[in-house]
């Protein structure tokens, strides 16, 4: 047994070290990516500046050539100094144009190289994130104590799959949140940093009015980023649960769910409108959330009904939909949503009854005692 423990410990150490190395590679690539994105902005600004300068010089060169033509046609009417000055000025502008064209070409080439490097770096970051997520799944699965899961569920194979599914779901959720934060607020904040530097440059090189206009635009970006952060926080846990309690939070959630998913949702509550213990309110909220999302994902309903009654000693919840239904006696591969709900209800020492038939919709009835909740 000790020999086996040593093998497991060494394996966990190797997997953990590999996961950390992959994470470091991802972070280094991400830092280089941010630096290149900033450099790309600088190069693009330089290209724009060179093009603008070239346009001005080209206009001056045109006037200089016209002057040279005029001098050449009436050579005798101008002094040697005027003739020499006309030739030198036209030649000087041509040299400046050639230098600027060369500079523009080099900057464009540098910009293209940066853009190609950015494509490769983004691919590296994405692959490192995927590998880190997969390594996390392996590490957590190896380090989890599956004996508790085996004791709770009779079918060891099903429970093992369920345990792995929980870990995968957690990793998927972390990955989703990480991507949402990276693609949403983090990206917006990086944009704010770049645009703030651009505002400073506009202020110094152009005018205060143009800088002020850019600030107004930037304010909209910050406002949008703040809204995105609040949405992500709400997805993690509705803060209204702490402030308002279960019933108002459910009402708000279901109304938002109805508007977002274009499915009619009817919510009714009966009995006492009282505050319950915090862990109890969270568990009941998640049960309704899981049932409603299951109905939307799998049943294709036109309407979902949610009813909750808080009695002195018990909470009763019924979630009903008019979707396509299913046969409860047939276990569908990968259907871990209902198993998760049963586990949550069991932890609350409650009961759950699921009634469904194909093309007849589904009714989920949950009863949870309050006697042991306080």
ChimeraX attribute file (.defattr): number of C-alpha atoms within 10 A of each C-alpha:
attribute: neighborCount
match mode: 1-to-1
recipient: residues
	/A:1	6
	/A:2	7
	/A:3	8
	/A:4	9
	/A:5	10
	/A:6	11
	/A:7	12
	/A:8	14
	/A:9	14
	/A:10	12
	/A:11	14
	/A:12	17
	/A:13	13
	/A:14	13
	/A:15	17
	/A:16	17
	/A:17	12
	/A:18	16
	/A:19	21
	/A:20	15
	/A:21	14
	/A:22	21
	/A:23	18
	/A:24	14
	/A:25	17
	/A:26	22
	/A:27	15
	/A:28	13
	/A:29	21
	/A:30	17
	/A:31	13
	/A:32	15
	/A:33	21
	/A:34	16
	/A:35	11
	/A:36	17
	/A:37	17
	/A:38	15
	/A:39	14
	/A:40	19
	/A:41	15
	/A:42	15
	/A:43	17
	/A:44	15
	/A:45	13
	/A:46	16
	/A:47	19
	/A:48	14
	/A:49	13
	/A:50	17
	/A:51	16
	/A:52	12
	/A:53	15
	/A:54	19
	/A:55	13
	/A:56	12
	/A:57	17
	/A:58	16
	/A:59	12
	/A:60	16
	/A:61	21
	/A:62	14
	/A:63	14
	/A:64	21
	/A:65	18
	/A:66	14
	/A:67	16
	/A:68	21
	/A:69	14
	/A:70	13
	/A:71	19
	/A:72	15
	/A:73	9
	/A:74	9
	/A:75	14
	/A:76	10
	/A:77	11
	/A:78	13
	/A:79	11
	/A:80	11
	/A:81	9
	/A:82	14
	/A:83	17
	/A:84	13
	/A:85	13
	/A:86	21
	/A:87	18
	/A:88	14
	/A:89	18
	/A:90	19
	/A:91	15
	/A:92	14
	/A:93	19
	/A:94	19
	/A:95	13
	/A:96	16
	/A:97	19
	/A:98	13
	/A:99	13
	/A:100	17
	/A:101	15
	/A:102	12
	/A:103	16
	/A:104	19
	/A:105	13
	/A:106	13
	/A:107	18
	/A:108	16
	/A:109	12
	/A:110	15
	/A:111	19
	/A:112	13
	/A:113	12
	/A:114	18
	/A:115	15
	/A:116	11
	/A:117	15
	/A:118	19
	/A:119	11
	/A:120	14
	/A:121	20
	/A:122	15
	/A:123	13
	/A:124	17
	/A:125	20
	/A:126	16
	/A:127	14
	/A:128	21
	/A:129	20
	/A:130	14
	/A:131	17
	/A:132	23
	/A:133	20
	/A:134	15
	/A:135	18
	/A:136	20
	/A:137	21
	/A:138	19
	/A:139	19
	/A:140	16
	/A:141	18
	/A:142	16
	/A:143	12
	/A:144	14
	/A:145	11
	/A:146	15
	/A:147	10
	/A:148	10
	/A:149	15
	/A:150	16
	/A:151	11
	/A:152	11
	/A:153	14
	/A:154	10
	/A:155	10
	/A:156	15
	/A:157	11
	/A:158	15
	/A:159	19
	/A:160	17
	/A:161	13
	/A:162	20
	/A:163	19
	/A:164	19
	/A:165	16
	/A:166	16
	/A:167	19
	/A:168	19
	/A:169	13
	/A:170	13
	/A:171	18
	/A:172	15
	/A:173	13
	/A:174	13
	/A:175	16
	/A:176	12
	/A:177	17
	/A:178	14
	/A:179	14
	/A:180	16
	/A:181	17
	/A:182	14
	/A:183	11
	/A:184	18
	/A:185	20
	/A:186	16
	/A:187	15
	/A:188	20
	/A:189	15
	/A:190	15
	/A:191	16
	/A:192	18
	/A:193	14
	/A:194	15
	/A:195	17
	/A:196	16
	/A:197	12
	/A:198	17
	/A:199	22
	/A:200	13
	/A:201	13
	/A:202	17
	/A:203	16
	/A:204	11
	/A:205	10
	/A:206	12
	/A:207	12
	/A:208	14
	/A:209	11
	/A:210	13
	/A:211	20
	/A:212	14
	/A:213	11
	/A:214	17
	/A:215	16
	/A:216	11
	/A:217	12
	/A:218	19
	/A:219	12
	/A:220	11
	/A:221	17
	/A:222	16
	/A:223	10
	/A:224	14
	/A:225	20
	/A:226	14
	/A:227	13
	/A:228	17
	/A:229	16
	/A:230	12
	/A:231	13
	/A:232	16
	/A:233	13
	/A:234	13
	/A:235	11
	/A:236	11
	/A:237	14
	/A:238	19
	/A:239	13
	/A:240	15
	/A:241	18
	/A:242	14
	/A:243	10
	/A:244	11
	/A:245	20
	/A:246	21
	/A:247	21
	/A:248	13
	/A:249	19
	/A:250	22
	/A:251	16
	/A:252	13
	/A:253	17
	/A:254	20
	/A:255	16
	/A:256	13
	/A:257	18
	/A:258	16
	/A:259	12
	/A:260	9
	/A:261	9
	/A:262	11
	/A:263	16
	/A:264	16
	/A:265	19
	/A:266	16
	/A:267	16
	/A:268	12
	/A:269	15
	/A:270	11
	/A:271	11
	/A:272	11
	/A:273	14
	/A:274	11
	/A:275	14
	/A:276	15
	/A:277	11
	/A:278	14
	/A:279	11
	/A:280	17
	/A:281	18
	/A:282	17
	/A:283	16
	/A:284	22
	/A:285	20
	/A:286	16
	/A:287	21
	/A:288	22
	/A:289	16
	/A:290	16
	/A:291	22
	/A:292	21
	/A:293	14
	/A:294	15
	/A:295	23
	/A:296	19
	/A:297	10
	/A:298	12
	/A:299	19
	/A:300	16
	/A:301	19
	/A:302	13
	/A:303	17
	/A:304	24
	/A:305	16
	/A:306	22
	/A:307	16
	/A:308	22
	/A:309	18
	/A:310	19
	/A:311	15
	/A:312	12
	/A:313	11
	/A:314	14
	/A:315	18
	/A:316	20
	/A:317	20
	/A:318	20
	/A:319	23
	/A:320	25
	/A:321	25
	/A:322	18
	/A:323	22
	/A:324	17
	/A:325	21
	/A:326	18
	/A:327	13
	/A:328	13
	/A:329	7
	/A:330	7
	/A:331	8
	/A:332	10
	/A:333	7
	/A:334	10
	/A:335	11
	/A:336	16
	/A:337	13
	/A:338	16
	/A:339	12
	/A:340	15
	/A:341	19
	/A:342	18
	/A:343	15
	/A:344	17
	/A:345	19
	/A:346	13
	/A:347	11
	/A:348	19
	/A:349	14
	/A:350	18
	/A:351	14
	/A:352	19
	/A:353	11
	/A:354	14
	/A:355	15
	/A:356	19
	/A:357	14
	/A:358	13
	/A:359	13
	/A:360	14
	/A:361	20
	/A:362	25
	/A:363	22
	/A:364	19
	/A:365	17
	/A:366	22
	/A:367	19
	/A:368	23
	/A:369	16
	/A:370	19
	/A:371	9
	/A:372	9
	/A:373	15
	/A:374	8
